[in-house]
Amino acid sequence: MKEKEEMNMRKEIKKTSNELRDFILAKNDQYGNSVGQPIRVFAQSHSSEELIRVRMDDKLSRLARGNDSMESDEDVIMDLAGYCILLLIAMREQL
């Protein structure tokens, strides 16, 4: 039984990872590389990492407040997971 549960978990991890990948790519198609190359109208930081962290803070704030009138908790989690991946990419590019 445990082996079946592990196989199911692996399947769910793959499925969710693929959903997240498709979500990030769709957002990138929709907004362009606004995370990596923002237009900096208001935010003047030149650090992509810092700007991503600000977006993550905003998402965490919405999640903590639990107000899903504009977006569901799942939407916030997907955005946050996407930002984590984008932050990792930005951090690796700085090396």
C-alpha positions as CSV (number, residue, x, y, z in Angstrom):
1,M,0.0,0.0,0.0
2,K,2.8,2.4,0.9
3,E,4.4,1.9,-2.6
4,K,1.1,2.8,-4.2
5,E,0.9,6.0,-2.2
6,E,4.5,6.9,-3.1
7,M,3.6,6.3,-6.8
8,N,0.5,8.5,-6.5
9,M,2.6,11.3,-4.8
10,R,5.2,11.1,-7.6
11,K,2.4,11.4,-10.1
12,E,0.9,14.4,-8.4
13,I,4.2,16.1,-8.1
14,K,4.8,15.7,-11.8
15,K,1.3,16.9,-12.6
16,T,1.5,19.9,-10.4
17,S,5.0,20.8,-11.6
18,N,3.8,20.7,-15.2
19,E,0.8,22.9,-14.3
20,L,3.2,25.4,-12.7
21,R,5.5,25.3,-15.7
22,D,2.6,26.0,-18.0
23,F,1.3,28.7,-15.7
24,I,4.6,30.5,-15.6
25,L,5.1,30.3,-19.4
26,A,1.5,31.6,-20.0
27,K,2.2,34.5,-17.6
28,N,5.5,35.2,-19.4
29,D,3.6,35.2,-22.8
30,Q,1.0,37.6,-21.3
31,Y,3.3,40.0,-19.6
32,G,6.6,39.5,-21.3
33,N,9.7,39.4,-19.2
34,S,8.3,42.0,-16.8
35,V,10.0,40.3,-13.8
36,G,13.5,40.2,-15.3
37,Q,13.2,43.5,-17.2
38,P,10.6,45.7,-15.5
39,I,9.8,49.1,-17.0
40,R,10.7,50.7,-13.6
41,V,8.1,53.5,-13.7
42,F,7.8,53.6,-9.9
43,A,10.2,50.9,-8.6
44,Q,13.8,52.1,-9.3
45,S,15.7,49.1,-8.0
46,H,18.0,47.6,-10.5
47,S,18.0,44.3,-8.8
48,S,15.6,41.8,-10.3
49,E,16.0,39.7,-7.2
50,E,14.8,42.5,-5.0
51,L,11.9,43.3,-7.2
52,I,10.8,39.6,-7.2
53,R,11.1,39.5,-3.4
54,V,8.8,42.6,-3.2
55,R,6.2,40.8,-5.4
56,M,6.6,37.7,-3.2
57,D,5.9,39.8,-0.1
58,D,2.8,41.2,-1.7
59,K,1.5,37.7,-2.5
60,L,2.3,36.5,1.1
61,S,0.4,39.5,2.5
62,R,-2.6,38.6,0.4
63,L,-2.4,35.0,1.4
64,A,-2.1,35.8,5.1
65,R,-5.1,38.2,5.0
66,G,-7.1,35.4,3.3
67,N,-9.1,37.8,1.1
68,D,-10.0,35.8,-2.0
69,S,-12.4,38.4,-3.4
70,M,-9.9,39.1,-6.3
71,E,-7.9,35.9,-6.4
72,S,-8.2,32.5,-4.7
73,D,-5.6,31.2,-2.3
74,E,-4.6,28.7,-5.0
75,D,-3.9,31.5,-7.5
76,V,-1.8,33.2,-4.9
77,I,0.1,30.0,-4.2
78,M,0.7,29.4,-7.9
79,D,2.0,33.0,-8.3
80,L,4.2,32.6,-5.3
81,A,5.6,29.3,-6.5
82,G,6.2,30.9,-9.9
83,Y,8.0,33.8,-8.3
84,C,10.2,31.3,-6.4
85,I,11.3,29.8,-9.6
86,L,11.9,33.2,-11.2
87,L,13.9,34.2,-8.2
88,L,16.0,31.1,-8.5
89,I,16.7,31.9,-12.1
90,A,17.6,35.5,-11.3
91,M,19.9,34.3,-8.5
92,R,21.7,31.9,-10.8
93,E,22.1,34.6,-13.5
94,Q,24.0,36.7,-11.0
95,L,26.7,34.1,-10.5
